Amino acid sequence: MMKKMLILMSLLTSGLLLAGCTNDHILHTRDGHTLVVEGKPQVDEDTGLITYKDIYGHEQQINRDQIKDISSVGN
């Protein structure tokens, strides 16, 4: 029983460490807004849209022309 508990705790800790490796990003819009996003935003070259997850985990899109700057936060 104790061995199973240690294995479970090891897996949980490893998962949390891997999740912590994801760098959040900040998008600065041309109209002065700042968007904090989870992970790295994805740019669709065909449509010009940037897809990202907001701080609540919802997927959002914004036109690349509306973004002034994208920067990484953290580590």
FENBELJO-V369395 format. One record per backbone hydrogen bond with DSSP energy under -1.0 kcal/mol. NH is the residue of the N-H (numbers start at 1). CO is the residue of the C=O. If there is no record, write none. Layout:
NH:CO, NH:CO
//
This chain:
5:1, 6:2, 7:3, 8:4, 9:5, 10:6, 11:7, 12:8, 13:9, 14:10, 15:11, 16:12, 17:13, 18:14, 19:15, 20:16, 25:37, 26:71, 27:35, 28:69, 29:33, 30:66, 32:29, 35:27, 37:25, 38:53, 42:51, 44:49, 48:44, 50:62, 51:42, 52:60, 54:58, 57:54, 60:52, 62:50, 64:48, 66:63, 67:64, 68:28, 69:28, 71:26, 73:24
//
